[in-house]
Amino acid sequence: MMKHYFEHASSVVFGCMGLGGEWAADAYTAEHVKQATIAVEAALEAGITVFDHADIYTLGKAERVFADVLKANPSWRENMIIQSKCGIRFEDATGPKRYDFSPAYIAQSVDGILQRLNMESIDVLLLHRPDPLADLPALGECLSNLHAQGKFRYLGVSNMHWYQIEALQEVVSFPIIANQLEMSLAYRDWVEDGMMANSALNRHSGYTAGTLEYCQRKNVQLQAWAPLAQGKYSGRGPADCSTSALVSKLAAEYGVSPEAIVLGWLMRHPANIQPVIGTTNPARIAACAQAMHTQLSREHWYALLESARGQEVP
């Protein structure tokens, strides 16, 4: 294994959650395949090489549409790292929405992912959300068998605390190489935690202390979902006026898009965080990809942090 699997990957990830139409049981259409083709091509042209799926995205249609795109453009696969997630079950006839790391369900889910993607193997399998009822030794045996069968190359997780990753790592012999968390200029607990040592404010953080440092020390790639905070600072959603104005000012100064500034704020951190973008609009994909070539100064990073916090750092 190389120093890190993502070492030569793009520093921005294309999230495929928007592919395949609505989150409903209806079939996808040729128009959905066309939209996905345009979006994937735009991502590749912008230098994005990592593509993020989950078995639940548009109820499996995102993976099926993606397979159709690659069937028509097989050479694109050579330049891709493809990852998918499993472990979330929606409400059905047998129970409510739940998480399921039982060996039978994980094995079934991985086979479903491969079938929908029309692949024999994916590059990275991520466990989507921690299951409180997980039997770790049984889960580890299941994942080890799937890995030995070549159904995935590398293992990752999503929404896990550092100690959950450590516990899972103890039951598999191959490294856990990614952790996908909500991280953004709006959702800052991951950075506030480290600044709030010796402060009562630290008690109100929803982020488990040490997760950031654990991932850095253990070579676990941090991936940020919802990195643009629904466009809060880049003119695409309910605005934070003062921070949005600062983002616009910096975008003009750096000669890039507002999206590049917001994503660049995340990427300025030495943990080398990979934002997972969710747009299928080619122009916005290109705008987001500009972040890969945008290096914010320390002063501008702190100015954005101060503005988003609404007060200076302690």
MISERO-20756 format. One record per residue (C-alpha): residue in one letter; x, y, z; residue number from 0. Coordinates in steps of 0.05 Angstrom, whole numbers, plus 5000, padded with zeros to 4 digits. Each point is the difference from the previous one (the first is absolute). Example, Ala and Ser with C-alpha at 12.3 -4.5 7.8 and 13.67 -1.06 7.14 Angstrom:
- A, 5246, 4910, 5156, 0
- S, 5027, 5069, 4987, 1
! end
This chain:
- M, 5000, 5000, 5000, 0
- M, 5024, 5070, 4984, 1
- K, 5012, 5050, 5055, 2
- H, 4926, 5016, 4995, 3
- Y, 4949, 4976, 4951, 4
- F, 4974, 5071, 4989, 5
- E, 5069, 5029, 4992, 6
- H, 4992, 5008, 4925, 7
- A, 4925, 5010, 5001, 8
- S, 4964, 5066, 4987, 9
- S, 4993, 5044, 5062, 10
- V, 4926, 5010, 4984, 11
- V, 4950, 4942, 4997, 12
- F, 4939, 4996, 4954, 13
- G, 4940, 4978, 5041, 14
- C, 4950, 4959, 4959, 15
- M, 4940, 5010, 5046, 16
- G, 4966, 5044, 4948, 17
- L, 5002, 4949, 4944, 18
- G, 4940, 4959, 4979, 19
- G, 4942, 5046, 5012, 20
- E, 4954, 5001, 5061, 21
- W, 5006, 4959, 5064, 22
- A, 4941, 4957, 4978, 23
- A, 4988, 4930, 4973, 24
- D, 4987, 5025, 4929, 25
- A, 5049, 4980, 4945, 26
- Y, 5054, 5047, 4976, 27
- T, 4996, 5026, 4929, 28
- A, 5046, 5014, 4941, 29
- E, 4999, 5073, 5021, 30
- H, 5029, 4980, 5068, 31
- V, 5056, 4962, 4965, 32
- K, 5014, 5060, 4957, 33
- Q, 5003, 5046, 5060, 34
- A, 5046, 4952, 5036, 35
- T, 5045, 4994, 4939, 36
- I, 5007, 5076, 4994, 37
- A, 5015, 5006, 5075, 38
- V, 5051, 4944, 5002, 39
- E, 5035, 5026, 4938, 40
- A, 5002, 5070, 5030, 41
- A, 5031, 4971, 5064, 42
- L, 5054, 4962, 4961, 43
- E, 5016, 5060, 4957, 44
- A, 5008, 5042, 5063, 45
- G, 5051, 4949, 5028, 46
- I, 4954, 4965, 5049, 47
- T, 5016, 4925, 5004, 48
- V, 4964, 4976, 5063, 49
- F, 4926, 4982, 4994, 50
- D, 4958, 4988, 5062, 51
- H, 4938, 4956, 5002, 52
- A, 4955, 4968, 5052, 53
- D, 4952, 4943, 4990, 54
- I, 4942, 5044, 5024, 55
- Y, 5012, 5058, 4952, 56
- T, 4936, 5010, 4961, 57
- L, 4982, 4930, 5025, 58
- G, 5054, 4967, 4959, 59
- K, 4988, 5038, 4936, 60
- A, 5063, 5043, 5007, 61
- E, 5044, 4938, 4994, 62
- R, 4959, 4971, 4942, 63
- V, 5003, 5065, 4961, 64
- F, 5075, 5005, 5013, 65
- A, 5008, 4930, 4972, 66
- D, 4964, 5021, 4937, 67
- V, 5046, 5060, 4994, 68
- L, 5062, 4956, 5005, 69
- K, 4971, 4948, 4952, 70
- A, 4996, 5054, 4947, 71
- N, 5068, 5030, 5020, 72
- P, 5043, 4941, 5025, 73
- S, 5066, 5037, 4995, 74
- W, 4978, 5048, 5055, 75
- R, 5006, 4945, 5052, 76
- E, 5076, 5000, 4993, 77
- N, 5003, 5070, 5031, 78
- M, 4952, 4988, 5057, 79
- I, 5001, 4979, 5073, 80
- I, 4930, 4974, 5015, 81
- Q, 4974, 4993, 5070, 82
- S, 4932, 4982, 5028, 83
- K, 4968, 4995, 5069, 84
- C, 4952, 4952, 5032, 85
- G, 4969, 4987, 5068, 86
- I, 4938, 5045, 5001, 87
- R, 4932, 4967, 4991, 88
- F, 4937, 5041, 4988, 89
- E, 4933, 4983, 5032, 90
- D, 4970, 4938, 4969, 91
- A, 4950, 4945, 5015, 92
- T, 5048, 4970, 5052, 93
- G, 5018, 5062, 5040, 94
- P, 5015, 5075, 5006, 95
- K, 5059, 5037, 4971, 96
- R, 5061, 4968, 5030, 97
- Y, 5074, 4984, 4993, 98
- D, 5021, 4929, 4986, 99
- F, 5071, 4973, 5004, 100
- S, 4978, 4928, 5005, 101
- P, 5044, 4956, 4957, 102
- A, 4942, 4976, 4957, 103
- Y, 4976, 5070, 4985, 104
- I, 5070, 5028, 4986, 105
- A, 5016, 4942, 4953, 106
- Q, 4933, 5010, 4965, 107
- S, 5011, 5075, 4995, 108
- V, 5069, 4993, 4969, 109
- D, 4974, 4951, 4949, 110
- G, 4944, 5049, 4984, 111
- I, 5049, 5057, 4991, 112
- L, 5043, 4959, 4952, 113
- Q, 4939, 4977, 4961, 114
- R, 4972, 5070, 4993, 115
- L, 5068, 5029, 4980, 116
- N, 5012, 4941, 4954, 117
- M, 5069, 4988, 5031, 118
- E, 5036, 4942, 5031, 119
- S, 5035, 5045, 5051, 120
- I, 4997, 5071, 5026, 121
- D, 5061, 5039, 5023, 122
- V, 4974, 5020, 5069, 123
- L, 4942, 4973, 5042, 124
- L, 4976, 5047, 5056, 125
- L, 4955, 4981, 5058, 126
- H, 4948, 5056, 4998, 127
- R, 4980, 5012, 5073, 128
- P, 5020, 4963, 5064, 129
- D, 4952, 4944, 5020, 130
- P, 4993, 4997, 5076, 131
- L, 4982, 4926, 4994, 132
- A, 5061, 4981, 4959, 133
- D, 5035, 4936, 5021, 134
- L, 5071, 5023, 4984, 135
- P, 5034, 4932, 4995, 136
- A, 4945, 4975, 4953, 137
- L, 5003, 5064, 4960, 138
- G, 5075, 4995, 4995, 139
- E, 4996, 4928, 4975, 140
- C, 4948, 5021, 4948, 141
- L, 5041, 5058, 4975, 142
- S, 5063, 4958, 4998, 143
- N, 4964, 4947, 4957, 144
- L, 4973, 5053, 4952, 145
- H, 5069, 5031, 4995, 146
- A, 5033, 4932, 4988, 147
- Q, 4948, 4988, 4944, 148
- G, 5023, 5064, 4967, 149
- K, 4933, 5036, 5006, 150
- F, 5033, 5063, 5027, 151
- R, 5073, 5023, 5002, 152
- Y, 4999, 5046, 5061, 153
- L, 4955, 5012, 5059, 154
- G, 4974, 5067, 5026, 155
- V, 4947, 5025, 5047, 156
- S, 4952, 5058, 5005, 157
- N, 4976, 5040, 5060, 158
- M, 5044, 4963, 5050, 159
- H, 5036, 5023, 5062, 160
- W, 5074, 4984, 5005, 161
- Y, 4989, 4946, 5052, 162
- Q, 4949, 4965, 4955, 163
- I, 5051, 4998, 4944, 164
- E, 5052, 4973, 5048, 165
- A, 4953, 4945, 5024, 166
- L, 4983, 4980, 4928, 167
- Q, 5073, 5001, 4981, 168
- E, 5014, 4948, 5053, 169
- V, 4956, 4949, 4965, 170
- V, 5027, 5008, 4929, 171
- S, 5072, 4991, 4976, 172
- F, 4997, 5052, 4944, 173
- P, 5002, 5075, 5015, 174
- I, 4938, 5044, 5006, 175
- I, 5019, 5057, 4953, 176
- A, 4943, 5050, 5001, 177
- N, 4949, 5033, 5046, 178
- Q, 4945, 5042, 4970, 179
- L, 4971, 5053, 5047, 180
- E, 4958, 5063, 4995, 181
- M, 5051, 5056, 4998, 182
- S, 4992, 5071, 4974, 183
- L, 5009, 5073, 5016, 184
- A, 4930, 4996, 5030, 185
- Y, 5009, 4934, 5035, 186
- R, 5064, 5015, 5038, 187
- D, 5000, 4955, 5061, 188
- W, 5059, 4961, 4971, 189
- V, 5044, 5063, 5004, 190
- E, 4966, 5033, 5060, 191
- D, 5017, 4939, 5042, 192
- G, 5074, 5011, 4992, 193
- M, 4996, 5074, 5016, 194
- M, 4956, 4994, 5061, 195
- A, 5048, 4966, 5046, 196
- N, 4994, 5028, 5070, 197
- S, 4932, 5030, 4984, 198
- A, 4930, 4982, 5024, 199
- L, 4976, 5011, 4928, 200
- N, 5035, 4935, 4982, 201
- R, 4944, 4962, 5036, 202
- H, 4950, 5021, 4947, 203
- S, 5038, 4970, 4942, 204
- G, 4966, 4942, 4964, 205
- Y, 5068, 4977, 4974, 206
- T, 5039, 4947, 5037, 207
- A, 5066, 5027, 5024, 208
- G, 5060, 4971, 4965, 209
- T, 4965, 4973, 4938, 210
- L, 5036, 5049, 4954, 211
- E, 5068, 4985, 5031, 212
- Y, 4988, 4925, 4999, 213
- C, 4984, 5001, 4926, 214
- Q, 5063, 5041, 4986, 215
- R, 5044, 4954, 5042, 216
- K, 4971, 4936, 4972, 217
- N, 5000, 5023, 4927, 218
- V, 4924, 4998, 4996, 219
- Q, 4976, 5046, 4944, 220
- L, 4948, 5049, 5024, 221
- Q, 4944, 5013, 4951, 222
- A, 4950, 5056, 5012, 223
- W, 4927, 4992, 4983, 224
- A, 4957, 5062, 4992, 225
- P, 5064, 5042, 4994, 226
- L, 4963, 5060, 4969, 227
- A, 4946, 4999, 5054, 228
- Q, 4945, 5002, 4948, 229
- G, 5030, 5062, 4968, 230
- K, 4994, 5042, 5063, 231
- Y, 5062, 5041, 4984, 232
- S, 5003, 4993, 4924, 233
- G, 4934, 5030, 4979, 234
- R, 4962, 4935, 4991, 235
- G, 4959, 4997, 5064, 236
- P, 4977, 5040, 5060, 237
- A, 5056, 5049, 5008, 238
- D, 5044, 5020, 5058, 239
- C, 5007, 5070, 4973, 240
- S, 5065, 5023, 5032, 241
- T, 5037, 4935, 4987, 242
- S, 4971, 4996, 4930, 243
- A, 5026, 5070, 4986, 244
- L, 5069, 4980, 5025, 245
- V, 4999, 4938, 4956, 246
- S, 4981, 5042, 4940, 247
- K, 5056, 5049, 5016, 248
- L, 5052, 4945, 5005, 249
- A, 4974, 4966, 4937, 250
- A, 5013, 5064, 4962, 251
- E, 5069, 5008, 5032, 252
- Y, 5021, 4928, 4984, 253
- G, 4966, 5001, 4932, 254
- V, 4958, 4938, 5015, 255
- S, 4928, 4981, 5014, 256
- P, 4967, 5009, 5069, 257
- E, 4995, 4924, 5003, 258
- A, 5076, 4996, 4993, 259
- I, 5009, 5046, 5060, 260
- V, 4952, 4961, 5044, 261
- L, 5029, 4932, 4981, 262
- G, 5070, 5030, 5002, 263
- W, 4989, 5018, 5073, 264
- L, 4990, 4926, 5016, 265
- M, 5058, 4979, 4956, 266
- R, 5048, 5050, 5032, 267
- H, 5001, 4957, 5062, 268
- P, 5062, 4955, 5004, 269
- A, 4956, 4938, 5007, 270
- N, 4991, 5004, 4924, 271
- I, 4924, 4995, 5004, 272
- Q, 4965, 4978, 4936, 273
- P, 4934, 5036, 4990, 274
- V, 4945, 4957, 4969, 275
- I, 4960, 5045, 4954, 276
- G, 4928, 4983, 4981, 277
- T, 4982, 5043, 4940, 278
- T, 4986, 4971, 4931, 279
- N, 5003, 5068, 4967, 280
- P, 5063, 5002, 4955, 281
- A, 5013, 5074, 5013, 282
- R, 4997, 4989, 5076, 283
- I, 5043, 4938, 4995, 284
- A, 5053, 5043, 4964, 285
- A, 4991, 5055, 5052, 286
- C, 5011, 4950, 5057, 287
- A, 5060, 4969, 4966, 288
- Q, 5036, 5067, 5002, 289
- A, 5010, 4986, 5074, 290
- M, 5053, 4949, 4980, 291
- H, 5044, 5058, 4977, 292
- T, 4982, 5050, 5055, 293
- Q, 5045, 5008, 5061, 294
- L, 4971, 5048, 5051, 295
- S, 5048, 5040, 5044, 296
- R, 5000, 4988, 5075, 297
- E, 4970, 5070, 5010, 298
- H, 4943, 4988, 4952, 299
- W, 4986, 4932, 5031, 300
- Y, 4993, 5032, 5068, 301
- A, 4960, 5057, 4973, 302
- L, 4949, 4951, 4972, 303
- L, 4999, 4961, 5065, 304
- E, 4989, 5064, 5041, 305
- S, 4944, 5022, 4954, 306
- A, 4964, 4933, 5000, 307
- R, 5007, 4996, 5077, 308
- G, 4974, 5070, 5009, 309
- Q, 5057, 5016, 5047, 310
- E, 5076, 4997, 5003, 311
- V, 5035, 4937, 5023, 312
- P, 5010, 4992, 5076, 313
! end
